[in-house]
Amino acid sequence: MIGLEKVSKRYPGGHDALSNVTLEIEAGELVFLTGHSGAGKSTLIKLIASIERPTGGTIYVNNHNVSKIRRAAIPYLRRNMGLIFQDHKLLFDRNVIQNVLLPLEIAGYSRHDAYARARAALDKVGLLQREKANPIALSGGEQQRVCIARAVVSRPTLLLADEPTGNLDNAYATEIMQMFKAFHQAGTTIIISTHDQSAIDNGRVIHLEHGKVIS
Ligand SMILES: Nc1ncnc2c1ncn2[C@@H]1O[C@H](COP(=O)(O)OP(=O)(O)OP(=O)(O)O)[C@@H](O)[C@H]1O
């Protein structure tokens, strides 16, 4: 499903955030990306999501060469992806449920179905009672949970999560990890970057150090 061949990424004026990374991730895998701060975990996720482009090598996602993808083709590629990032980019001119509805509106769900799914997703992350709130009125951890609901609401086949539980207290972190594992059992491919060793069980671990895959 995802293949990287000799992939490097150098940010303008920087050093190599990733160098010569070659790996394959099969459909349905649960993968944990680990490594020190600055090891390149976020960069790897951004390359797979076409948020950044590699400076060398080739990346395939669902048989598309995304290293060379046209900007206009990116939304099409992302329609089956759920993205969870630390800077969650919620829309502050929409309330919580409207944020979660967005991917469903784009996918063309009827209003009735979309609301039912969005409410179910908010319930899963424990925020149904805040559906009408503006995201700006929520704590960082609550905003992160809205972001998780928005990422999973359209049941993507590929879920990319960069430190998804970083802002959350233990109880929520455990629940969110359980939710990801349930998606994995249902066949979703999941890539999660994490510092939290305790979150890692029964998945594959890809360990990065200074931009290289160590194991
Ligand atoms: N937009 C950018 N411009 C310049 N350098 C960047 C940029 N983003 C990341 N880097 C650099 O690339 C390297 C890898 O960063 P990356 O964010 O991928 O690491 P990480 O493993 O996700 O770290 P953390 O666990 O702290 O989030 C670091 O040296 C970082 O400073």
The ligand as an ORCA input file, in Angstrom:
! r2SCAN-3c Opt
* xyz 0 1
  N       9.512     22.866      8.265
  C      10.772     22.595      8.623
  N      11.787     23.398      8.262
  C      13.061     23.113      8.604
  N      13.431     22.042      9.326
  C      12.460     21.200      9.735
  C      11.084     21.431      9.403
  N      10.352     20.420      9.960
  C      11.225     19.612     10.570
  N      12.486     20.073     10.438
  C      13.695     19.429     10.971
  O      13.737     18.094     10.481
  C      14.191     17.202     11.481
  C      13.140     16.108     11.708
  O      11.983     16.717     12.270
  P      10.635     15.908     12.562
  O       9.626     16.918     13.007
  O      10.319     15.057     11.400
  O      11.087     14.979     13.791
  P      10.212     14.158     14.821
  O      10.898     12.810     14.953
  O       8.794     14.153     14.410
  O      10.396     14.989     16.152
  P       9.362     15.222     17.393
  O       9.240     13.897     18.083
  O      10.070     16.258     18.232
  O       8.080     15.716     16.798
  C      14.481     18.047     12.713
  O      15.874     18.341     12.714
  C      13.666     19.294     12.473
  O      14.262     20.410     13.088
*
